[in-house]
Amino acid sequence: MVNGYDGARAAGLPPATRELIQRREAALGSAYRLFYADPVEFARGAGVYLYDASGQPYLDAYNNVPSVGHSHPHVTEAVGRQLATLNTHTRYLTDGLVSYAERLLATHQLGGPAQAMFTCTGSEANDLALRIARHYTGGTGVIVTANAYHGVTAAVAELSPSLGTGVPLGPHVRVVPAPAPGVNFAASVAWAAADLRRHGVRLAAFLADSLFSSDGVRPDPAGFLAPVTDIVHQAGGLYIADEVQSGFWRSGTHAWGYQRHGIAPDLVTMGKPMGNGLPIAGLVGRRELLDGFGRTARYFNTFGGNPVCVAAAAAVLDVIEGEDLAANAADTGAYLKDAVTRLAADSPVLGEVRGAGLYVGADVTDPATGAPSGDLAAAVVNGMRDRRVLISATGPAGNVLKIRPPLPFAHEHVDQLAAVLGEVLAGLAGQTLPPGPAA
């Protein structure tokens, strides 16, 4: 696991922390992982800060789930009011669900009438989109990028190479290189579709995170995805835009990452930031796709779209609109990218900086060889955690710093992050690190 706790430094942790980790491991098992070499216990959150048990603040430049900030009062009030009033499933009429679906659909452009369906998690949303695509096309084949992550259900774990070799890809899955200089991405997708066809597998869908987050944050140039839509349709498949990472104005310029590329997907999946931490996710799709699926396939999700989570989701849209967080994501995102780029210019450790809005990735390389260095990236991430600034790492080599703060992040927060990052980079320059733990 990138940026994962491995227990090697357990003896040096405070006794209370060590005891809580031991209790956690005994109760939850080895599948549950912790961040950072020295895990941190948080007691509360507010805005763009998390606070540990002793009240020390940590600048949160990682969590996109609380998209409008931790414990936002408008969201908190809406949830409390609704929870005290009614919470039930979607087989009863409730105005809140319908009104929210209408607001959500108005932010999308799929080239025609569209409808929405709701789930609890992004994994469920991608699973449902896959079911719809296979129902509509009659195919089973799926094309994803080489280090994609799309969820943890049985169906979408098979489409998530980033989960590692312990989670085999399905025989119906083809992977293509992530977008990068020198990669003809559209040609790679065309090849994958042809290879499926050659093996007697009909294409159901191309599925991609519009910022290619787990592939190392590769959003540019805007528009490079446009030819892919035609290639996928010509091969008989559907284009599914996974907006769990890139949606809800994360890119600053658009509500959804696919809109930066000027395309109209067939299905769009959403998750994490929708309810600011409450479990609500879903998809929107062209009406003929969802109508056909709904007529022949029974679908019901007890908690998907329940009134309390819908109240949270509606409050999130209120805050994004009322606090002009889209413009803030564009402005502060540009300021953030510029700040990290300036640090990279003076650091032998930091390489190319990429990003869109409040999602920035920066390559970490070994100064001696120029090769990607996951060990150095981990040292940066942990060095910042020790100075109470939270980021993480991503990419196939784990060497890309992942900076993805809540949308209210401001210039003053960028200044704080940049000062700490600069201090950590200066300490690492020219330093030879010991090899990382064995795989």
N, C-alpha and C positions, 0 to 999 in steps of 0.2 A: 504494500500500500504506500503510495506517495504521501510523504509527510505523516507517517504513522509512528506511533509509540511501539517500541519493541521490547521494553522491559530491561534493556541493558543497563540503564542508569537507575533502576528501581531502588537500589540501596542508598542512593544519595537523595532521594525524595523525602520530604517531611513525613514523619510517621503517620499523620492523619491522612495525607494524600495516598501514601502507600497502602494503608488499610482500606480506603475506599476503592482503590483500584482492585485489590484482592477480592473484596466483596462483590464488585461489579463482575469480575471475571468468573467468580463462582456462580453468580446468579444468572448472568446473561450468556456466558460461553465465549468461545474464541471467534465467532463470526462478528462480534461487535468490536470495532477498533476505535482507538483514541488518536487524536491529533497530538503532534509535538513530542519531542524527546522527553520533555518534562510536561506532562498533561496539566491543564489548568482547569480548576473548578470554578464555574460561574454561578453567582447567586441572583443576579438581576441584570436587566438591560434597559437602556433608555437612549433613544436616538441612534447615534452611530457609535455608542460605547457599550461595552459589556463590563460588569463589575464582579471581581472575585469575592470570595467569602470574607475577606478583610476590608472590602470596599475600594480596592485599587481599581482605577479605570483602565480599560484596554481599548484602544482605537480599533474598531472593527472594519477592516478593509477587505473582508472576505465574504461575509454572509449576504447572499442575495435573497434568501427566503424572507426575512423581514424587510421587504423591498422599500417600504416607506419609513423604516426605522423601527428599532426595537420598542415594543410597548407603546406604539403611537396612541395618544389619548382618544383620537376620533375613532380608531378601529376598536380600541378597548371598550369604549362606551357603547358602540353599536353592537358588539358581541354580547356584552352584559345585558343590554336592554332586550335583545332578541332571546337570549337564553332564559331570561326571566318571563318571557311571553309565550314562546312556542318553539319546539324543535321536533320535527317529524320527517317523514320521507317524501319522495316526489310523486307519490300516487294520490296525494291530496292536492287540491288547488291552493297555491299560495302566490300572491302577487309578486313577492320579492324575487323568486326564482325567475319568473317570466321577465320582469323588468330588468334584472341583471343580465339575462341572456340577450335581451334587445340591446342594452348598452354595449355589451361585449362584442356582439356581431357588428355593430356600427364601426368598430375600430379596424375591422378586417376588410380586405378586398380580395375575393376569390373569383372574380369575373362573373358573378351571377348570384342568385339567391343562395343563402347559406343557412345552416341550422347549427345548434350547439347541443352537446351532450356533456354530462358532468360525471366526474369520478372523484376519488379521494387523493390520488397521487399521480405524479407524472408517469410512473411506470404503468399504472392502470390505463392512463390516457394513450400511451404508445401501444399497449397491448390491444386496446379497443380499436385504434386506428389500423393496426395490422389486420385485425379480424375483418374490418370493413373493406380494406383493400383486397384481401383475399376473396371475400364474398363477391365483390364487384368484378374483379378481373378473372376469377377462376384460377389464378396462379398462386404459387407459394414462394417464389424467389424474391429475395430482398437484397438490395445493394446498400452497403454502409461504408463509412471511411475506416481506415486502418486502426485507429485507436478510439473509435466511437464509444460513447456510453449512452444507452437509451433506457435503462431500467433493470429491475431485478425480478420480474415475473419470469416464469419458465420460458415463455415465448420471446420476450425481449432481451433476456440475458443472453440468448443465442445470437443476438444482433449487437452485442456489446463487447467488442474485442478488448477494450480497456480493462475488463474484469480479469483478464489473464488466462493462461493456458489451462488452469483448473476448471474453467467454464467453457467447454468446447463450443465452437460456432456450429450452427446447424448446417446440414449438407445443402440446404437451399440458399445459403448466404454466400455472397461474394463481397470481398473488401477491395476498396480502391485507395490509392495513396491520398493522403490529406492534401488539400490545396497548398501549394508552395511554389516559389519561383522555379521554373523549369519543369513543372508538372502540368501536362495538358489534362486538366481535370475532366472536361467534357469527353475527351477521347477515352479516358479511363473508364468512365461510366458506360460509354458505348461498348467498350470491350467486355465489361462485366455482363452487360445485358446479352451480348452475343454468346458469351461462354455459358451462361445459364441455358440459353436456347439450344446450344449445341449438346448439352447434357440432358435435354428433354424437360427442362424446368421452365415453366412460364413465369415471367416477371410479374410480381404483384406490386412492388413498391420500391422506390428509392427513398431512403429515410436519412435526413441530415439535420444536425444542429446548425442553425444558420450562422453561428459564430465559430463553429468547429472548435469548441472550448477544450474538450479532452484531447484533441489532436494538437493542442499547443496554442490556441487562440489565433485563428487565421481568418479574419473577416474580410480581407481586401484582396483585390480591388472590388469595390462595390459594383455589382452587375455581372461578375464572372459566373454566377449560377444560372443566368438566363438561358444559355443553350442547353443546359441539362434538362430543363422541363420538357423541351421538344423531344430530346432523345428518349427520355423515359416514356413519354406518351406514344411515340412511334413504336416503342418496344412492347406496348400494351399495358404498361404499369401506371401507377399513380405516384405523384410527388407528395411526400409527407414532410412538412416542415416541423421539426422539433424545436419549439420555442420556449422550452422550460428554462434554458439559460439566457436566451437572447431576447425574450419578450418583455412586455410591460415597460416599454420605453427605456430599456437598459442601454440601447445604442444611442439614445439621445435624439437622433434625427427622425426616428420612426417608432411607432408603437411596437412593431414586430420586426425581427431581423430579416425575414424574407422580403419585406418591403424595401430594404436597402438595395436589393438586387433587382427590383422592378419585376418580380414574378408573381404569379397567381397560383399557389399550390392547390392541390385537390383537398388535402386535409392538413390541419394545423393543430398540434398538440401543445398544451400549456400545463404548468404545474407550479411548484414551489412558491413563487412570489405572489400568486393570485390572492391568497388569503392572509398574507403577512405572517405566515407561520401556522395558521389553521389548515387542516387537511382538506383542501379543495383544489381540484384540477379538472381538466376536461379537454375537449376538442371542438373545433368548428370544421365543417366540411360542406362541400357543395350539396345542395338539397337532394339531387337525384341519388347521390351516394348514400346519404343517411336514410332517405325514404325507402330505398330498395332494401337496405339492411334491416330497417325497422319492421318492414312488412313480413319478413321471413325469419328473422333471428330474434329470439327472446332476449331482451337485455334489461336488467334492472340492477341498480346499485343502491343499496339501502341508505348509505350515508352520503353518496355523491350528490351534491347540490342541496344538502339539508339547510333549513332556514338560518341556523346560526353561522355556518360557514359562508353562506351567501351574503349575510349581513357584513361579515368581515370583508368579503371580496368587493362588495359595493362600496364599502368605506375606503378600501384601497384606491378605487377609481376616484372617489371624492378627493382624497388627499393628493393624488398625482395631479389632478386637474387644479385643485384649489391652491396648492403650493407650487404649481408650475415646475414640477420635478422633471418633466421632459427637457425643458430648457436648461435646468440645472445639470442634468446628466450630460447634455451636449457641452455646456460651458466648462463645468468642473472636470468632465472627462478629458477635454482637450488640454486643460491645465495640468491634469494628472499625467497624461501621456508625454507632454512636453517636459515635465519635471523629471520623469524617469528617463527620458531620452537624454536629457542633459547630464544626469548621473552616469548613464552608459557611456557617454562620450569621454568621461574621465576615468572610467573603470576598466581594467583588463578582465574583469569577471563578467560584466554585463554586456550582452550583445544586442541583437536586433530587438526593438520594442514595437509591439503591434497592439492594436486595440480599436474599439469603437465605443464611444460614450464611456460609461463607467464600467468598462471591462477591458483591462489592459494585461497583456502578457509580455514578459521580457525573458529572452534566452539567457541562460547562465552557462558559461563555457570555462573549461580549464585554461588558464592563461598560458600554460606551457605548451599545450597541444592544439588548442582551439576546438577541442571536441566537446560535445554536450556533457555537462557534469551534473548528474542528479545529486551527488554528494555535496557539491558546493551550493546547489540550490537549497538543499535541506539545511545547510549551515546558515544560509541567509534567512530562511523562514524561521528557524529556531532562534537565531540571533535577534530577529525582530520581536518574536514572541517574548524573549527574555527582557526586552525593552518595552513591552506592553503595546505592541502593534501587531495585529493579526492579519497575515496573508497566508497563501498556501502555494502549492506547486502543481503542475499538470504536464501533459505531453507524454509521448511514448517513453522517453528517457527520464521523465520526472524532473526535467531541467528547466522548465518554463515557470517563472514566477507568475502566480495567478492573483491579480489584484481586482477584486469585484465587490466593492462596498455597497451598502444601502444607498438608495437614490438621494437622500438628503445630504450626502457627503459634500462638503464645501471646500473652498480654497484653503481655509485655515487648517482643515484636516489633511489636505494634500501636503501642506507645508510641514505638518508634524510627521507624516509618513516619510516624506522625502528626507527630512533631517535624520531620522532613525535609519532609513535605508542607506544613506550616505555614510553614516557612522559604521554600520555593519560591513558595507563594501570595503571601506578603508581598512578595517581590521582583517579582512580576508585577503586583500591584495598581496600576492606573492606567497601566501601561506600554503603549505603542502598539507592536505588533509589525509588522515588515515583512510584506508579502504572502508566502504560501507559494509553493513552486515551481509552475510551470505544469503542468497535468495532461498 
